[in-house]
């Protein structure tokens, strides 16, 4: 998905056309994952060329939907059902254990709540930072959306961090202090190890403090906390950088 955005940024840099932004994002949606659609509302709010952007999306979207529906009806929506399965780590999985099972983890309404906050946050960012150049705005929107997705969506996987880790490194690493670089390194280690440990435990879910008395559970939960704290830190770091761009603007 980041590769698609790189192509979008390169094309926009030369022609400043939101029609082609829409076309390329539509094609990107077909060849990557449905998650890319989370960028669309924010870009729509941001751009003044809303009709051109929608036209670009529809040029790709309408024929694609007709083709899919003709061949498999609505079965192309089946991957969305995977959002009903809770996974780790996220804010809910951490709070669930820390609250000794009181905080919810698993009900479907949490998925809808998470989706609402993602879309609302995307539109809010687009409105607040609409004066920032698109070449700066789009990578930051991409990073913020997928960081928040991992934090708030109970069906997200640690692997989703691969979506935004490359732009985080290229855009921010030189701005990190030595301590931040060390913390970022530890954060990356946790991102790598946590899914391996969790899958090695047959993807069990922890519910109570007593579950942490088992050493491997304690290790896995410590990795969860490390990941969530790292995500929240990156989220606020990225917003702080955007605010600097806004002040300079």
PyMOL commands that set and color helices and strands:
alter all, ss='L'
color gray80, all
select helices_A, chain A and resi 2-15+18-31+34-46+50-84+91-98+109-128+134-152+158-175+178-200+209-213+215-248
alter helices_A, ss='H'
color red, helices_A
deselect
rebuild
show_as cartoon
